[in-house]
Amino acid sequence: MNRRDFNQLLGMGTTGILLPSLPAFSRPVTPEILLEPGLDVATKKRLADAAMNAAKSKGATYTDVRVGRYLNQFVVTREDKVQNIVNTESYGVGVRVIADGCWGFAAVVDAKSEADTAKAAEKAVAIAKANAKLMKQPVQLAPQKGYGEVSWKAPITKNAFEVPIQEKVDLLMSVNSAALKNGANFVNSILFMVNEQKYFASTDGTYADQDIHRIWPLFTVTAIDPKTGKFETRQSLSAPVGMGYEYLQSNPADKVTGITTRYNKGYDMLEDVTAAAKQARAKHTAKSVEAGKYDLVLDPSHLWLTIHESVGHPLELDRVLGYEANFAGTSFATLDKWQAKNFNYGSKQVNLVADKTQVGSLGAVGYDDEGVKTKKWDLVKDGTLVNYQAIRDQVHIIGEKESQGCCYADSWSSVQFQRMANVSLEAGKTPLSVQDMIKDVKKGIYIIGDGSFSIDQQRYNFQFGGQLYYEIKDGQIAGMLKDVAYQSNTQEFWNSCVAVCDERDYRLGGSFFDGKGQPPQSSAVSHGSSTTRFNGVNVINTARKI
Amino acid sequence: MAILTREEAKKIIDKVLAYSKADETSVSLSGNRTGNIRYARNSVSTSGESDNIALAVTAVYGKKSGTATINEFDDASLEKTVRRAEEIAQLAPENPEYMPMLGPQTYLETKTYAESTAKINPEFRAQAAFDSIDPCRQKNLTAAGYMEDTTGFSSIGNSKGLFGYNRSTGVDFSITVRTADGLGSGYANPDVNDVTKLNTKATTQIAMQKAMASASARALEPGKYTVILEPTASVELLQNMMRSIDARSADEGRSFLSKKGGGTRLGEKLFDERVTIITDPQNPELPLAPFSGGGGGGGRGGGGGDSLGLPQEKRTWIENGVVKNMYYSRYWAEKKGVKPIPFASGFIMMGGTQSLADLIKSTDKGILVTRFWYIRAVDPQTQLYTGLTRDGTFYIENGQIKFPVKNFRFNESPVIMLNNVEALGKPVRAGGNLIPPMKIRDFTFTSLSDAV
């Protein structure tokens, strides 16, 4: 199903919020199906063993099998109407092999028997052997120890699928009603919930059974000024997270107070929409920004996307090597810069880490989609580029002995490949609050929430907008601004980083549907940071007359 | 199996409808066979082929609807799926905007299918990739490309007697060629229904020339420039604008077509008088599916939601700069007392007779843009978008390409752009549309990029 079909499924039409894609072969089901357990581990092992044995008998030197059940539930509303409730299930098995030194892949929908998975394995071997004729160099796969029969479960406390649909509808209806009462003319609100039940087996001797949960509550409010004929919007300050329904149980300790309330591990949707409606209304009379250089104070609800685009993507090794040249592009962070060991990606304050283990993050799993136990590693240390993100058939290029464990496929029917880990900016080591950070700024802009984003194909030049902009004058917040976007260059930007708030302010943002590859696959990934200051960044005014 | 004939599809749909007990039932049956080959660093990286066929049943009780799907077509499976759709519908909340299903419709004959494309096999794809990679290897250039071909059918039917069937084929090919030192990059991206109109070798030659010619680019100051936009550059901006001409958003006051004080700007002149944009399902260069919606494999045409099954006809959206039509869902059309107009993709922007070379020849000073990249909305109110040039940007002086220039970031609105028209050339197919190369004055570049 492509994005356009999916928009139609949700009935959002042309005014829809950008939506994630459903896994292939998803079929609508009743909500009760989402609570059924799926196949037991012993059955999944039998299906996997049958595939591995069949591949070996046809000449494969390595095989991995993914038995996947992917469940989705979306509740979509606008104003006083439920527009759509979607429950889907997708089940199948993907088999990847190396034969004659070349990768081959085949998948089977609704695999019921060992014969089904064995047949897919044989097809994968045949494809590998055919492709081997066009290959220049055989696949070099980093060694990986087998872990035996293991399991991993996301540490959630409330499975979102156990919450009755009516309760979810009631929540969104109260959110919409609060928006309309507080000055919004229109409101769209959505709950996305995902459960990936993945079983991985490989001829290295790993059988990993994993249960992954994600949730994303979001809304957009629109306020219209009939006198001017203009409209302003404000989107939710929630983050998509690797959590259960407990994310929607707000806890005072998870609220970050200030000019507007932001949220950590618990989200108060009703409170946020109430503020959003008033802020969308207030944007009509906000001052239009004067273009020029400003010191930027960036909230984690905004900075995650800048990290994603300007650090996460350029440090993917497949981009650096040119495998994405025809689509997503290549990278400015070339191997020679890494080899030099002195490339200043950012200032000394900048420590960027990749982490597939972070609790509550979208990217957290126990084992990646090629059976590698996940970990955390440095990408940029004290401002210097030190590493990339790479998987088993790439790590030899950067002199690593084992994969970093960031291989992922968005469905049992897709081939796994290198995807972004959670990439985050580490909190500052010296105590610093947001208030103290702002106190030192003479001429600045405080930006909250993510907005428009665009970056070039080698990740040098970027432009970002946000949801809320506040002018900082002589250490004080002077009022709301609008029509703000900043433009910079990745290396220049991260070198203009002068201060990072401490860990008390550390929060995650994230992308529910990061796209890559041809045909495209989507992946979910989180990015953490504390509020961070960047000096002298170029800000443009985006107001136009048509 | 994946490609059913009209008769085969109708037989299955009729059987499903015979099982239905709901107030209204609709069936959508579609299938496709799609194959692809991807290469990078002058070597094939992945290739694949898949067949997919799916039947979706939507059952409706009053204003409650439910959908279930199946990919097996024995009687028991079909009946089970109908019952499941009915069960889901009973549990669904009422949709106050639900519109009763359409009765029988008359559809145009459109030529979206080409036997040549339906016959593509893995050997053909491997040869197409070889024809693209080999010339690059010989010139010490690096090729990365992707070709995807699809053959599909789409059929729809409902309990009120509506039936529609269409089959289509399509091939999309994109190629990026880079110089060995990484200082030059070129791109081309043709799409066709009939693969005999695609030549991966000739297309790759264009990308190779651009890669070689774009090396060692010079920096120009950002600012307002006269630009010549190749169709591959302008297509996404124009598509974004065309997707936004929805009447409901405009009536609600949240569109660039909303009128101050209420209502829409339908009938107003918003663009240069040379701007005329139509859709025409029977255009031989750009055939479109004859009805709205119906799932994958039906070819371009778009639509869906309550517009499922509405006929796609020749329609003028913008004529001599005046907004002539907007999309109206059936619900919104009824509310406003007008005829529904389904969403349509695959538009034709009228142009002139000049070639790209003619446009360059007539330019004193300007920038030739091959492609725009990472286009994102900045302000929906003004249709302001940002993005960057990529894979071949050149400075023109006195009618000649003088030297390659570094890539720019732009912040520009297609509405402003289509007011600043200097000249329009002969339309060519790009991204499933027919678009002329266009010369635009005062195009706004806001910063420079080091990206190649």
Boltz contact constraints between the chains, C-beta under 6 A:
constraints:
  - contact:
      token1: [A, 8]
      token2: [B, 304]
      max_distance: 6.0
  - contact:
      token1: [A, 8]
      token2: [B, 305]
      max_distance: 6.0
  - contact:
      token1: [A, 11]
      token2: [B, 305]
      max_distance: 6.0
  - contact:
      token1: [A, 14]
      token2: [B, 243]
      max_distance: 6.0
  - contact:
      token1: [A, 14]
      token2: [B, 246]
      max_distance: 6.0
  - contact:
      token1: [A, 15]
      token2: [B, 249]
      max_distance: 6.0
  - contact:
      token1: [A, 27]
      token2: [B, 69]
      max_distance: 6.0
  - contact:
      token1: [A, 28]
      token2: [B, 67]
      max_distance: 6.0
  - contact:
      token1: [A, 28]
      token2: [B, 68]
      max_distance: 6.0
  - contact:
      token1: [A, 81]
      token2: [B, 96]
      max_distance: 6.0
  - contact:
      token1: [A, 82]
      token2: [B, 93]
      max_distance: 6.0
  - contact:
      token1: [A, 134]
      token2: [B, 44]
      max_distance: 6.0
  - contact:
      token1: [A, 136]
      token2: [B, 43]
      max_distance: 6.0
  - contact:
      token1: [A, 222]
      token2: [B, 254]
      max_distance: 6.0
  - contact:
      token1: [A, 224]
      token2: [B, 253]
      max_distance: 6.0
  - contact:
      token1: [A, 229]
      token2: [B, 260]
      max_distance: 6.0
  - contact:
      token1: [A, 231]
      token2: [B, 253]
      max_distance: 6.0
  - contact:
      token1: [A, 231]
      token2: [B, 254]
      max_distance: 6.0
  - contact:
      token1: [A, 322]
      token2: [B, 40]
      max_distance: 6.0
  - contact:
      token1: [A, 322]
      token2: [B, 41]
      max_distance: 6.0
  - contact:
      token1: [A, 323]
      token2: [B, 40]
      max_distance: 6.0
  - contact:
      token1: [A, 325]
      token2: [B, 40]
      max_distance: 6.0
  - contact:
      token1: [A, 325]
      token2: [B, 144]
      max_distance: 6.0
  - contact:
      token1: [A, 325]
      token2: [B, 176]
      max_distance: 6.0
  - contact:
      token1: [A, 326]
      token2: [B, 144]
      max_distance: 6.0
  - contact:
      token1: [A, 326]
      token2: [B, 145]
      max_distance: 6.0
  - contact:
      token1: [A, 326]
      token2: [B, 146]
      max_distance: 6.0
  - contact:
      token1: [A, 326]
      token2: [B, 174]
      max_distance: 6.0
  - contact:
      token1: [A, 326]
      token2: [B, 176]
      max_distance: 6.0
  - contact:
      token1: [A, 452]
      token2: [B, 376]
      max_distance: 6.0
  - contact:
      token1: [A, 452]
      token2: [B, 378]
      max_distance: 6.0
  - contact:
      token1: [A, 453]
      token2: [B, 376]
      max_distance: 6.0
  - contact:
      token1: [A, 454]
      token2: [B, 374]
      max_distance: 6.0
  - contact:
      token1: [A, 454]
      token2: [B, 376]
      max_distance: 6.0
  - contact:
      token1: [A, 454]
      token2: [B, 386]
      max_distance: 6.0
  - contact:
      token1: [A, 454]
      token2: [B, 387]
      max_distance: 6.0
  - contact:
      token1: [A, 456]
      token2: [B, 388]
      max_distance: 6.0
  - contact:
      token1: [A, 456]
      token2: [B, 449]
      max_distance: 6.0
  - contact:
      token1: [A, 456]
      token2: [B, 451]
      max_distance: 6.0
  - contact:
      token1: [A, 457]
      token2: [B, 373]
      max_distance: 6.0
  - contact:
      token1: [A, 457]
      token2: [B, 390]
      max_distance: 6.0
  - contact:
      token1: [A, 457]
      token2: [B, 451]
      max_distance: 6.0
  - contact:
      token1: [A, 458]
      token2: [B, 451]
      max_distance: 6.0
  - contact:
      token1: [A, 460]
      token2: [B, 449]
      max_distance: 6.0
  - contact:
      token1: [A, 460]
      token2: [B, 450]
      max_distance: 6.0
  - contact:
      token1: [A, 460]
      token2: [B, 451]
      max_distance: 6.0
  - contact:
      token1: [A, 461]
      token2: [B, 409]
      max_distance: 6.0
  - contact:
      token1: [A, 461]
      token2: [B, 449]
      max_distance: 6.0
  - contact:
      token1: [A, 463]
      token2: [B, 386]
      max_distance: 6.0
  - contact:
      token1: [A, 487]
      token2: [B, 447]
      max_distance: 6.0
  - contact:
      token1: [A, 518]
      token2: [B, 38]
      max_distance: 6.0
  - contact:
      token1: [A, 518]
      token2: [B, 146]
      max_distance: 6.0
  - contact:
      token1: [A, 540]
      token2: [B, 446]
      max_distance: 6.0
  - contact:
      token1: [A, 542]
      token2: [B, 378]
      max_distance: 6.0
  - contact:
      token1: [A, 542]
      token2: [B, 379]
      max_distance: 6.0
  - contact:
      token1: [A, 542]
      token2: [B, 384]
      max_distance: 6.0
  - contact:
      token1: [A, 544]
      token2: [B, 382]
      max_distance: 6.0
  - contact:
      token1: [A, 544]
      token2: [B, 384]
      max_distance: 6.0
  - contact:
      token1: [A, 544]
      token2: [B, 413]
      max_distance: 6.0
  - contact:
      token1: [A, 546]
      token2: [B, 382]
      max_distance: 6.0
  - contact:
      token1: [A, 546]
      token2: [B, 413]
      max_distance: 6.0
  - contact:
      token1: [A, 546]
      token2: [B, 415]
      max_distance: 6.0
